[in-house]
Amino acid sequence: MSAAAEDLFDRYLVGAATAEDLEALERLLTREPQMRRRFAEHVQWSALFAQALALRVKTAANVRRAAARPRASARVRGWRGRVWRLLVLAGATAACVMIAARLGLLRGDLFGPRPALRLARVEGRVRVATGAGSVLRAAVAGQALAAGSRVVTEGASARARLAYADGTTLQLLGDSDLRELAADGPGGRGKSVVLAAGELTADVAAQGRAQPMVLHTPHASLTVLGTRLKLVVAPEPNGPFGGTCVVVTRGSVRVRGKWSAEPVLVGERQYAVVAEHVALEAHPLPSGRRAFIEVGGRVVIEAEHCTERVNRSGGTWVEEGGLPGYGGAGYMRAAAQNMREDQGYAARAAELRYEIRFSTPGTYYFWVRLRSPGPWGDSLWYGLDGVGYGPRAGRGAAEWVWLGQANPNANAPRGALRDVGSGQHVLNLWVREGDACVDRLILSTDPDYTPAGVGPRESPLYGGVETARPPGAE
Ligand SMILES: [Ca+2]
């Protein structure tokens, strides 16, 4: 056993383990049966050590007291000593059993067989229906999940981690709905799940060729032999604009789409989009500048995740977080002078750029979630591939508001990004009024779509970090 693992065990047993330690310990014990046996031995040795130490301390104290007291009480002391030793032994054993039971990690070694599938971790609002036809109830970390179970996470910060006995894990994020869970069954049936909505990261242990794991979404089915992948079902899983994005970071996955006859193999560092009117193909993940992946006719962007910012005319965009109610990690504020009239803003105004990989060609309607800290600052200029489309302006934005096609306050022309072809494009924002704060951006092919609240989950985003350009360095 490595010294690091031994240190980890020790920190846990003396109660000094951090949250990261607990996670590392659980991972180690879940994946390596040998480590589970070592941990059980460690617990037992620790108990014996605690017992021996307690007896040694007690014996030394007894010797001191015996020297100071008359022999008449020797019989009483002997009786008390035996009771003390029994209490110490019982206490140490109970502590060790509680340690083992708390994480539920040693069931295979000490408490009978491990469940085929369990809910290993819960954060935020998570509900579970155990078995087909059951009602959703608040989830409890460690609970076993019977065949047909459903797990629902609600809210952007909700998380649930599911663990199979072979070390395969599934992580459910944000507003997500995982149904019809099944572990390995008789007759060659492998693990299977249905991601009805939301986002799932799967880390799948090597599966037998005769018993692969199958992940289903409303638009695709994925055959997995052992790999790490991410699945995003967006934006409306059952609507006309729905789609599935499959991202593979290790190994490979065979993807069969609802709208294509032939499956496609998606390999390491590749992704595929499954949607109507989109060719099912494997594409390399963005690796240089970061780029968003459009799925099902919609792109959702956190403004602070810009690909590039270009400073001009003494102005810039700065990331801030002082105004409450934003989505993601913050928002971008225009730290610049007004450029309300069109005096060549594309070349003169400070700019934010967002690279996007489009699969669905067509006309995209532009929405921006905007707020102004003062009476001004409720507009900006926007465009595609460096070509300006005009202003997007509101009339006052004391709170966060979505400005777009259907907004009655929008006084901009009803322009949209027309005839966007598949492939990579750049969405541009330019300063129009200083202090305008931009939280999120949405492009949608649906002319009737209107975002509410913070809006949907952010689109998949891959690649390197933002590139900052000095003024005039184009
Ligand atoms: Ca934001």
Residues whose N, C-alpha, C, O or C-beta is under 5 A from the ligand:
A	BS01	CA	E302 A303 E304 Y326 G327 G328 A329 G330 Y331 D439 R440
